[in-house]
Amino acid sequence: MSSVKPANRRRSSSVTTALKQIPLNQQTQGHTSGSSTPASNSEVKPLRGSTRPRRSPDALPETYESLGFLKDVQTGRWMLVPSSAFKLMLLPDIFYFSFHFLQNQGYLSKDTTNPFEPLLWLSNKLPNGSYTKGWGDILFVLNHVIFWSFVRQTVTIHFLRPLAKYLGIRGQKIMRFTEQGYAIFYMGIAGCCGIYVMHGLPTWWYKTEHFWLEYPHREMSFELKLYYLMQFSYWLQQTIILAAKVEKPRKDFRELVMHHMVTLWLIGWSYGLYLTYIGVSIFVTMDISDVFLALAKCVNYVDEGASAPVFAVFVGVWTYFRHYLNIRVLWSVYTQFDLIPEQYRTRFAPLDDQWMDWWMKWQIFVPIFLLQCINVFWYFLILRILYRAVVVKTIADERSDDEGEEETSDKVKAE
């Protein structure tokens, strides 16, 4: 008589299948069924499938390995793989020179404008040698997002990772060190370029009245336009990296996302509204302070005992640039906006390239104020770390999540 299977009987799992291969289980089943001899196949059978070798905690994550150029482009992995970013970066150059070749061979008229030129070179040059804004600037920015992806991954993988290992840094700290090392690399260059560009402007070292007296600043020097658009492409690339969570999110991930979005808002808004003088001034305050921030963190990863003096210098630099100078810029927007010539601040008509009306004062004020609020939040955390460094004799980065090992807790709190 056949027995009825219970309705709630579960399907055999892979764990159950594995357990059945153990000799003890098979012998037990044999005795239960009345047999006096053990099962003939009593050895342990290996499970199907090969085990993957365990990666070293110091090894580069698998996401940084190429899957092939086309696959990298499809999945967005090109932003992590320098070789794929380089190949993608070469495409506009190939198209640009191929177009010129066809012109020289007579297949295209030499009067035809090369459509790939805005991707590589600054556009909208005026007869007097200066530049103004134009739609081609968008193509320039997007193409240089690829450029900064290549630079970032090349510097971090091929230079900073070997340096971190040489300095004795291990585990997840290697990734943190490369992130901050790249910040020193970029912000150091951008800070020097910003000071150079600012030195050629009437606003040199925060003569804030010139933000408004000569408005609108429609014409830009080659250096000013190149500096501004390269900054735009860098921050756009960093925002994409942040949104894709290439870098391990910190506890202040939301504040960092807000910071990047406000930064892009400020860059785009100031460039479109001819407020590049203010933009350069804010760039300098951010970039210089970020160099000392990243330096303090890198020193701390290498030698905690040596990080206290560097951190103290960083606090002073941060206070002066991120707060004193930024608040001066904010105060200028609030009190000096009416220095704009009256014919340029009484009408908002974008189609006529007229942007300033009385209410635009607050459109300029609000994003700078939001940026300062984020800076104040970080400043509170920085001062708390400074207090602990003096009283408790320790400097710890509370932004990093627990990474599962003592050596991976970061040591400096910052942006």
C-alpha positions in Angstrom: 0.0 0.0 0.0 1.5 3.2 -1.1 1.9 5.9 1.5 0.5 9.4 0.9 3.2 12.2 0.8 2.5 15.0 3.1 1.4 18.2 1.3 3.8 20.4 3.2 6.9 18.3 2.3 9.8 20.6 1.3 12.1 20.1 -1.7 15.5 18.7 -0.8 18.0 21.5 -0.5 21.6 21.6 -1.7 22.7 21.4 2.0 20.7 18.2 2.5 22.3 16.7 -0.7 25.7 17.5 0.7 24.9 16.0 4.1 23.8 12.8 2.4 27.3 12.3 1.0 28.8 12.0 4.5 29.5 8.3 5.3 27.9 8.4 8.8 24.6 9.5 7.2 24.7 6.8 4.6 25.5 4.1 7.2 22.7 5.2 9.4 20.3 5.1 6.4 21.5 1.5 5.7 20.9 0.3 9.2 17.5 2.0 9.3 16.3 0.2 6.2 17.2 -3.2 7.8 20.5 -3.8 6.0 23.4 -5.3 8.1 26.2 -4.0 5.8 27.2 -0.4 5.3 26.5 1.4 2.1 29.0 0.5 -0.6 29.8 4.0 -1.5 30.9 5.3 1.9 33.6 7.8 0.8 33.0 11.6 0.9 32.3 12.9 -2.5 33.5 16.3 -3.4 30.8 18.9 -4.2 30.6 20.0 -7.8 32.2 23.4 -8.7 35.7 24.7 -8.0 36.3 26.9 -5.0 37.5 30.4 -5.8 40.8 31.4 -4.3 40.6 33.9 -1.5 41.7 37.4 -2.5 44.3 39.1 -0.5 43.0 42.1 1.5 45.7 44.2 -0.1 44.7 43.2 -3.7 42.9 45.5 -6.1 39.1 44.9 -6.0 37.7 42.8 -8.8 35.6 45.8 -10.0 38.8 47.4 -11.2 39.6 44.6 -13.6 38.6 45.0 -17.2 35.9 42.8 -18.8 36.9 43.9 -22.3 36.6 47.4 -23.7 33.0 47.0 -25.1 31.8 45.4 -21.9 33.5 48.1 -19.8 31.7 50.7 -21.8 28.3 49.0 -21.5 28.6 48.5 -17.7 30.3 51.8 -16.9 33.4 50.0 -15.6 35.5 52.2 -17.9 35.4 54.7 -15.1 37.4 52.3 -13.0 39.7 50.7 -15.6 42.4 53.2 -16.9 43.1 51.2 -20.1 39.4 51.4 -21.1 39.1 55.1 -20.1 42.2 55.8 -22.3 40.7 54.0 -25.3 37.4 55.9 -24.9 39.4 59.1 -24.5 41.1 58.5 -27.8 37.9 58.2 -29.8 37.3 62.0 -30.1 40.9 62.5 -31.2 40.6 59.8 -33.9 37.4 61.4 -35.2 38.9 64.9 -35.1 42.0 64.0 -37.1 40.1 61.7 -39.4 37.8 64.7 -40.3 40.9 66.8 -41.1 42.4 64.0 -43.2 39.2 63.8 -45.3 39.4 67.6 -45.7 43.0 67.5 -46.8 42.2 64.7 -49.3 39.4 66.8 -50.8 36.5 64.6 -49.7 35.2 67.4 -47.5 35.2 71.2 -48.0 37.9 72.9 -46.0 35.4 75.5 -45.0 33.4 72.9 -43.1 33.7 73.2 -39.4 35.1 70.2 -37.7 32.2 68.9 -35.5 34.6 67.2 -33.1 36.6 70.3 -32.3 34.5 71.4 -29.2 35.2 68.1 -27.6 39.0 68.8 -27.5 39.4 72.6 -27.7 37.9 75.7 -26.1 35.2 77.2 -28.3 33.7 80.6 -28.8 36.9 82.5 -29.3 36.4 86.2 -29.9 38.5 88.3 -32.4 40.3 90.0 -29.5 41.6 86.7 -28.3 39.3 86.3 -25.3 36.5 83.8 -25.0 32.8 83.7 -24.1 30.4 80.9 -23.1 28.7 78.7 -25.7 26.9 75.4 -26.2 30.2 73.8 -27.2 31.3 74.1 -23.6 29.0 71.2 -22.7 30.8 68.9 -25.1 34.2 70.0 -23.7 33.0 69.2 -20.1 31.5 65.8 -21.0 34.6 64.7 -22.9 36.9 65.7 -20.0 34.9 63.7 -17.6 36.5 60.7 -19.4 39.9 62.5 -19.1 39.6 62.9 -15.4 38.4 59.2 -15.0 41.6 58.1 -16.8 43.8 60.4 -14.7 42.2 59.4 -11.4 42.5 55.7 -11.9 46.0 55.9 -13.4 47.3 57.9 -10.4 45.5 55.9 -7.8 46.2 52.4 -9.2 49.7 52.8 -10.7 51.3 55.3 -8.4 49.5 55.7 -5.1 48.7 52.0 -4.4 52.4 51.0 -4.7 53.3 54.0 -2.6 50.8 52.9 0.1 52.2 49.4 0.2 55.8 50.7 0.3 54.9 52.9 3.3 53.5 49.8 5.1 49.8 50.5 4.7 47.6 47.4 4.6 44.0 46.3 4.0 41.2 48.8 3.4 43.5 51.6 4.4 45.2 51.3 1.0 42.0 52.4 -0.7 41.5 55.3 1.7 45.1 56.4 1.2 44.8 56.4 -2.6 41.6 58.5 -2.3 43.2 61.1 -0.2 46.5 61.0 -2.2 44.5 61.8 -5.3 42.9 64.7 -3.5 46.3 66.1 -2.8 47.3 65.6 -6.4 44.3 67.3 -7.9 43.6 69.9 -5.3 47.2 70.9 -5.2 47.2 71.5 -9.0 43.8 73.2 -9.0 44.7 75.4 -6.0 47.8 76.7 -7.7 46.0 77.2 -11.0 43.2 79.0 -9.1 45.6 81.4 -7.4 47.3 82.0 -10.8 44.0 82.8 -12.5 42.7 84.9 -9.6 46.0 86.9 -9.6 45.1 88.2 -13.1 41.6 89.4 -12.0 40.6 92.6 -10.3 39.3 90.5 -7.5 42.8 89.4 -6.4 42.7 88.2 -2.9 39.1 88.9 -2.2 38.5 92.4 -3.3 34.9 91.5 -3.3 33.5 94.8 -4.7 34.9 93.8 -8.1 32.5 90.8 -8.2 29.9 93.4 -9.1 31.4 96.6 -10.4 32.5 95.3 -13.8 29.5 92.9 -14.2 28.7 91.2 -16.5 32.0 89.4 -17.1 31.1 88.1 -20.5 34.6 87.9 -21.8 37.1 85.4 -20.3 40.8 84.9 -20.8 41.9 81.5 -22.1 43.2 80.6 -18.6 40.0 81.5 -16.9 37.7 79.5 -19.2 40.0 76.5 -19.3 40.3 76.5 -15.5 36.5 76.8 -15.0 35.5 74.1 -17.5 38.2 71.7 -16.2 36.8 72.2 -12.7 33.3 71.6 -13.9 34.3 68.3 -15.5 36.3 67.2 -12.5 33.4 67.8 -10.1 30.9 66.1 -12.5 33.2 63.1 -12.6 33.5 63.0 -8.8 29.8 63.2 -8.5 29.3 60.2 -10.8 32.0 58.3 -8.8 30.1 59.2 -5.6 26.7 58.3 -6.9 28.1 54.9 -8.2 29.6 54.4 -4.7 33.0 53.6 -6.2 34.5 54.9 -2.9 33.2 53.2 0.2 30.4 55.5 1.6 31.1 57.2 4.8 28.8 58.1 7.6 28.3 61.6 6.2 27.5 60.2 2.7 24.3 62.4 2.5 26.2 65.5 3.4 28.9 64.7 0.8 26.3 64.1 -1.9 24.7 67.5 -1.0 28.1 69.1 -1.1 28.8 67.8 -4.6 25.3 68.8 -5.9 25.6 72.3 -4.5 29.1 72.6 -6.0 27.8 71.6 -9.4 24.9 74.1 -9.0 27.3 76.9 -8.1 29.7 76.1 -11.0 26.9 75.9 -13.6 25.0 78.8 -12.3 28.0 81.1 -12.0 29.3 80.2 -15.4 26.0 80.8 -17.1 25.3 84.1 -15.3 28.7 85.6 -15.9 29.7 85.3 -12.2 33.0 83.5 -12.8 34.9 86.0 -10.6 32.9 84.7 -7.6 33.4 81.2 -8.7 37.2 81.4 -8.9 37.2 82.9 -5.4 35.2 80.0 -4.0 37.2 77.4 -5.8 40.4 78.7 -4.2 38.9 78.5 -0.7 37.8 74.9 -1.3 40.9 73.6 -3.1 43.6 74.9 -0.8 41.9 73.7 2.4 41.3 70.3 0.8 45.0 69.9 0.2 45.7 70.2 3.9 42.8 68.0 4.8 43.9 65.1 2.5 47.6 65.6 3.7 46.5 65.3 7.3 44.7 62.0 6.6 47.5 60.5 4.5 50.0 61.3 7.3 47.7 59.7 9.8 47.4 56.5 7.7 51.2 56.2 7.7 52.1 57.4 11.3 49.4 58.4 13.8 52.0 60.0 16.0 53.1 62.4 13.3 49.6 63.4 12.3 48.8 65.8 15.2 50.9 68.7 14.0 49.7 68.4 10.4 46.1 68.2 11.7 46.6 71.4 13.7 47.9 73.2 10.6 44.9 71.9 8.7 42.5 73.2 11.2 44.0 76.7 10.9 44.0 76.6 7.1 40.4 75.3 7.1 39.2 78.0 9.4 40.7 80.8 7.3 39.7 79.5 3.9 36.4 77.7 4.4 34.9 80.1 6.9 36.6 83.5 7.0 37.0 83.9 3.3 33.8 82.1 2.4 31.8 84.3 4.8 33.4 87.4 3.2 32.1 86.2 -0.2 28.7 85.5 1.3 28.6 89.0 3.0 29.5 90.6 -0.3 26.5 89.0 -2.0 24.3 90.3 0.8 25.7 93.8 1.0 27.3 94.6 -2.4 24.9 93.2 -5.0 23.6 96.6 -5.7 27.0 97.7 -7.0 26.1 96.0 -10.3 25.4 98.8 -12.8 21.6 99.5 -12.8 21.1 98.6 -16.4 22.3 95.1 -15.7 20.3 94.3 -12.6 16.7 95.3 -13.4 15.7 92.6 -15.9 15.6 88.8 -16.0 15.4 87.9 -19.7 17.5 84.7 -20.5 16.6 84.9 -24.2 18.3 88.3 -24.3 21.2 87.2 -22.2 20.0 89.4 -19.3 20.1 87.6 -16.0 20.1 89.9 -13.0 17.0 91.2 -11.3 16.6 92.1 -7.6 15.5 88.5 -6.7 18.6 87.0 -8.3 20.6 88.2 -5.3 19.0 85.3 -3.3 19.6 82.8 -6.1 23.3 83.6 -5.7 23.2 83.8 -1.9 21.3 80.5 -1.2 23.8 77.9 -2.7 26.8 79.7 -1.1 24.9 79.7 2.2 24.1 76.0 1.9 27.8 75.3 1.2 28.7 77.2 4.3 26.2 75.3 6.3 27.8 72.0 5.2 31.2 73.5 6.1 30.0 74.5 9.5 28.8 70.9 10.1 32.2 69.5 9.2 33.9 72.3 11.2 32.0 71.1 14.3 33.3 67.6 13.7 36.8 68.8 13.1 36.9 70.8 16.3 35.6 67.8 18.2 38.5 65.7 16.8 40.9 68.5 17.7 39.5 68.4 21.3 40.0 64.7 21.5 43.5 65.0 20.1 44.5 67.4 22.8 42.6 65.8 25.7 42.3 62.1 24.8 45.4 62.1 22.7 43.8 60.3 19.7 42.6 61.4 16.3 39.9 59.2 14.8 37.8 59.5 11.7 34.2 58.9 12.6 33.0 59.2 9.0 34.2 55.7 8.0 31.9 52.8 8.6 33.3 49.7 10.5 35.2 47.8 7.9 35.7 44.7 10.0 39.3 45.1 11.1 41.0 47.4 13.5 43.6 48.6 11.0 40.9 49.9 8.6 39.4 52.6 10.8 40.2 55.9 9.3 41.8 58.5 11.5 40.9 62.0 10.3 37.4 63.4 10.1 36.7 65.6 7.2 34.9 66.3 4.0 
